[in-house]
Amino acid sequence: MAAHSGAFVGVVAVVVFLVLRQVTTMADNGPSTIEVVPLEKAVHLVQVLGRHRDAIGGDFRGYKNHCLRVLSLALHHLGGPDGVSDSERRDLELAIGYHDIALWTDDALAYLEPSIERALGEVGDEVDDVLLRDVIYWHHKVTSFTEGPTPRHNDLVNAVRIADWADATLGLVSSFNVGDLRAVQAAFPNSGFHMALGRFSMQLQGWQVPWGILKW
């Protein structure tokens, strides 16, 4: 019980710190150059989210908006929506849709492997399975991903990794322009996403987080 309480208190402290840090950071405004991806342009992502809407339940809007923020930031990092091929765009949308899904479908904070298993079991044969797996498995990697089969593969994995770190930390760990972060947050409000993460930590053994999902 003490371990549970300590883990939860630690997570709450981190969330409070990040919120306060976001407020001070966002005061340092900058011009936005990002092209925010609207929901209707994220067809493959929408399909994933719709398939699991019942499992996500009351957290649906928060997770949907998180995914759209990550997609917009990842594509921006790659040069904008026109900077990827149609197949790359499809695979990125699918990977982003599934990247945290096992939090809800499997009730596990160590959710990377079950998210991958679910994704691989549900996507079509035309999808790049290696890219899908790597985007999900390495999206909490602290350092750059360099182990892929091609430099382009690494770029795609790192784009999502960088985007997810920026959004998950509310801009604390970010290489994006502040104006771009503000733009995606305005388009897709938080809607309780980070509070849901704190709730999961309390309910699902918060000490699993560093061992289960963080990668150096």
Protein Blocks (a to p, Z undefined) as FASTA:
>chain_A
ZZmmmmmmmmmmmmmmmmmmmmmmmmmgcddfbdcddfklmmmlmmmmmmmmmmnmmmlm
mmmmmmmmmmmmmmmmnopjklpcfklmmmmmmmmmmmmmmmmmnopablmlmmmmmmmm
mmcfkbcfklmmmmmmmmmcfbdcfkbfbfklmmmmmmmmmmmmmmmnnomaccbdfklm
mmmmmmmggklmmmmmmmmmmmnopklmmmmmpcZZ
